[in-house]
Amino acid sequence: MAKATHVWLQSAIALCYLVAGFIFNFYTASSPRENWQPYTLLAVVWLLSSAYVLFRAVNSGIAAELSKRDLLTNVSAQSAILLWNVNDRGVLIGIDGHLEEKEGLGAADFLGNKVDVFKSVNPDFHELLKKAKKGEYFEDCCYIGNRYYRHHFSPVSAGSDGQNGFQCISLDISVENQLRDKVELSQQIFSKTTEAIVILDRQRMVSSVNHAFTELTGIAPNQMVGTRGGFGMIGQPSVGFYRRVLHGLKQSGYWTDEISLRRASGELFTAKFMVALIKDEYGLVCNYVIFFSDLTHIERTHEELRYLADHDNLTDLPNRRLFLDRLDQGVKRAQRSKSQLAVFFIDLDNFKLINDAHGHQAGDEILKEVGRRLLSAVRLSDTVARLAGDEFTIITENVTDSMEVTSIARKIMSCFESPFRVFEEMIEMSASVGIGVYPDDGEDLTNLLKRADEAMYKAKSEGRNGFYSLSEGRSGHLPEAMFFPSELRLALKRGQMELVYQPLQDLRTGRVMGCEGLLRWNHHCRGIIPPTDFMTLSEGAGITSAIGKWTLDEACNQLQAWRREQVDLEYVSINIASSQINDPGYGEMVIDALAKFQLHSSSLMLEVSEGVLLRNLTQACQLMRHLGDIGVRFCVDEFGSSSADYSYIREIPADTLKIDQRLLARTRTGKEDTNLIRALIGIGDILGKNVVAVGVERPGQEELIRELGCNLAQGYLYAKPMSAESFSKAYTRPVATGSLLRG
């Protein structure tokens, strides 16, 4: 535009001077040759005028260009833009804008240098400059100094040698980058925090929930976003609840409390709940934010801490603190009910030598196993505790007499009869037991403990591996020392032997499938004595055969009577001992008994404990095959008690496996026994054998064996061992036709 104006202006000046020359020539009537001076003057003036116009035009263009450059410089400075110009030789020929590089370097330090000057100062920007020299259009970001820029590179025409120059516009986006980082950080906090967050708009419509919300409630984000369900998960909201929330929001802008919330499954859980108001710059509510966290794990942690405060961390038994509290409560109950209470102090013999010889880790394993064995030897209501080191205690309430106390002491001693397997090594262990009985040994806590402790040291002084009671003034070591063979023989003649029966339950149908006949000696002085206290003596004295024949006849006779009374029962089982397995005539004795009482052979099950079976494996298999051929059932009792290679069970012709009841009792103290039970059940399933869980005393144990796949159970949860008359009253019902035929 400026160039066109300049041309027209020069043309107009030339025309003016041409007209002036024409007028002058008209009035003077002279030719230019005759009067050349005026014409020369006009030509000079025209030339001067044109030169002046040209000067003005050039000066105006330079001023405009300078103005543009100043404007560009001002814009660059004001808008935090850097303009870079690099020629085809890679030399920086222009840097517009305020440049602050590292170490205080500015534009003057780079102008006139090649782009490689940035190699050591700013390697990232240097790489971009090298890429731009190749003639590419591209954008990228990197730092220059402490500022973050977005760079727009564009090539200019190549030079004579084919190399490209380029231009770069660098826009400072440091603030934008910081804001983006803050937004990303906020999003990560929102998504990864363990506290559930629900964001609602001013109409209380849910606009967003985080991942923790879904984890805690089980509600997917698409089920909440766009709904008014923010407060719908509250367990039991009321008008008063909403009033409290609104009052808190009005007073302080937030409200918090512990309330019940509902998961997607309908389960209620306790949560720390807070609602907060978010206002905009004008003070108007723009959002509601709900925060909550599940307090269940905190409550569980508190329970665990309380548990740890009262329990030994090695054996998981009650510690001294809980033991003293339970003993104090037990003594007070005994005072009110005027009953007896016994406390047993148990100290392992020569435990220090075991630690020294095998290491403390082996010692710890023995202590844990001692705790498990003691738990399995006493009632569920009794307390087994570990005081310290190798000292254990047991509290039993409501004991009737000294015979019951002695019986409990012998059960405690039986826990040490079998060796302890530790790291594939068998270690023999014994214990000394001191007995204190309320009120005979003391009517208060202090005296009772003192007497039990003194009795324990008395047991040690008398040779260890025994128990002692100060009030009785005697001790015991071996169970058979209490009886004489002649007493056992007289017991059979006097009719002191009896069978009690415990049912076997089918968990799938609730039906009683069979029952186990358990032998008891009703001693005229000592009361009821279990077979564990006299069968060792019986085996040694050769009395087991007579006891076994009586037991067989009694069980068959009773089953025949139950059949007549319409008791729906498939079979009765009895236990057989080692001497019976090795008795060549025992098989014929069984066949004769079945014929005598007109019972089908499947009506009888013979139970052999795993320990007896493994000691007499060949003879036991022969007996099982002989009687199994005619239909007599066989059961491996105490399955899992020997820690043997269980592959032997594949060769045993037994119908049923009864899991050792001590394994089920130990599930309170560790997962290893649960895993063993699962494995034993799996072995039975693979081999097609019935598996019975023995010693089920609590609903939790029943639930456990169900989960592990066991459907047959026996234990106090269903019925304690009872007399034949009580069993008949409890389970009489019409029998199926097939059962009558079998009878």
Beta strands, then each sheet from edge to edge (+ up, - down):
strand 1: 81-86
strand 2: 92-96
strand 3: 138-144
strand 4: 147-158
strand 5: 164-172
strand 6: 196-201
strand 7: 206-209
strand 8: 254-262
strand 9: 268-279
strand 10: 285-294
strand 11: 340-348
strand 12: 383-388
strand 13: 391-399
strand 14: 420-422
strand 15: 425-427
strand 16: 431-438
strand 17: 466-469
strand 18: 474-476
strand 19: 497-506
strand 20: 512-523
strand 21: 527-529
strand 22: 571-575
strand 23: 604-609
strand 24: 633-639
strand 25: 656-659
strand 26: 690-694
strand 27: 712-714
sheet 1: 2+ 1- 5+ 4- 3+
sheet 2: 7+ 6- 10+ 9- 8+
sheet 3: 12+ 13- 11+ 16- 17- 18+
sheet 4: 14+ 15-
sheet 5: 21+ 20- 19+ 27- 26- 25- 24- 23- 22-
end
